[in-house]
Amino acid sequence: MPGVVVVGAGIVGSSVAYHLARRGVSVTLLEQGSAPATGVTGDSFAWVGGSGGDWPGGAQDLREYVLADYRRLEAELPHLTVRRTGSLSWTDAPASGSRPVPGQFCVGRGEIAALEPNLRNPPGRAIHTPSDTGVDPRALTRALVAAADAHGATVRYKTTVTSLQVVGGRVGGVVSTAGLHTAETVVLTAGTNVPELCEPLAANLAVAASPATLVRVTAPPGLVKTILAGPELEVREVRDGDLLLALAHGEGSAASPEQAARDALQRLKAAFRGSDQCSLVGYRTSRRPMPAHGPVIGYATDDRSVYLAVMHSAITLGPTVGRLVADELATGRQAPELRRCRPPAH
């Protein structure tokens, strides 16, 4: 198969490049940063769930494959660590009327205290999802890129793609700060930058940018046991002694984002015993891609010269999407699992 150029070394682009290279396809991965996952992927809370939550559009059709694809990657990629901690979630609203979906369980205060022994005031009820996991998004993406490279992929950093190369009505590659990169197919996985790159195609692609702020905190290892999502705190341990806190929508865009981060740290200390030594490492706001109707995955041109892969919940879906996209590109056969993810007609 002639070469494929993948634009963007976040989780989706890195997964596509890895799965293509593993199949023997000639692939070049272009990234504007100096390393993988320097954009929104690296600032992800990285809560991987195979059940529950709001899965818009075609994402619903992919959820059943998520956990199996993560188990497969663990077997294929050396040193990849997936933290199978399960999750606990609750809100201020009464939980008595909530009905867990398969794979979820409604637990009481005693069970919550057993799962999170350092939590000062466990709620009366919560939803426990034992299968939920967390990953280190940067380590995962680096592992995918390293494995793609080992399978023969070409990886170029500090290479910003500025436009598609259109010749005779067909896309023949991309133009970047490093020059022209020809390709039989260009795969665009660059999140909120994809609509601008697609302008010459009249692709009618709507991708909103949703701000999300993540706070990094050092803590005693094991302070937080699960992925915990309460009305005032969303927190998980990404690696021993390193916590991530996700701020509520709009909280990090306040007049003083640093104060918002410090307020989140104080809520953590108020919620957990043994948290006195916790300290703020940093915080960062990223712009998550939010397609209007769920994941957008498929060819944007009738001649199959441009392929799109843009989605929210990319950490969760990345391994599955990479596998399916590589199958479509390598075989020419459409994956039925992606039927409801296709780009709008142009």
Secondary structure, 3 states (H helix, E strand, C coil): CCCEEEECCCHHHHHHHHHHHHCCCCEEEECCCCCCCCCHHHHCCCEECCCCCCCCCCHHHHHHHHHHHHHHHHHHCCCCCEECCCEEECCCCCCCCCCCCCCCEEEEHHHHHHHCCCECCCCCEEEEECCCEEECHHHHHHHHHHHHHHCCCEEECCCCEEEEEEECCEEEEEEECCEEEECCEEEECCHHHHHHHCHHHCCCCCEEEEEEEEEEEECCCCCCCCEEECCCCEEEEEECCEEEEECCCCHHHCCCHHHHHHHHHHHHHHHECCCCCCEEEEEEEEEEEEECCCCEEEECCCCCCEEEEECCCHHHHHHHHHHHHHHHHHHCCCCHHHHHHCCCCC
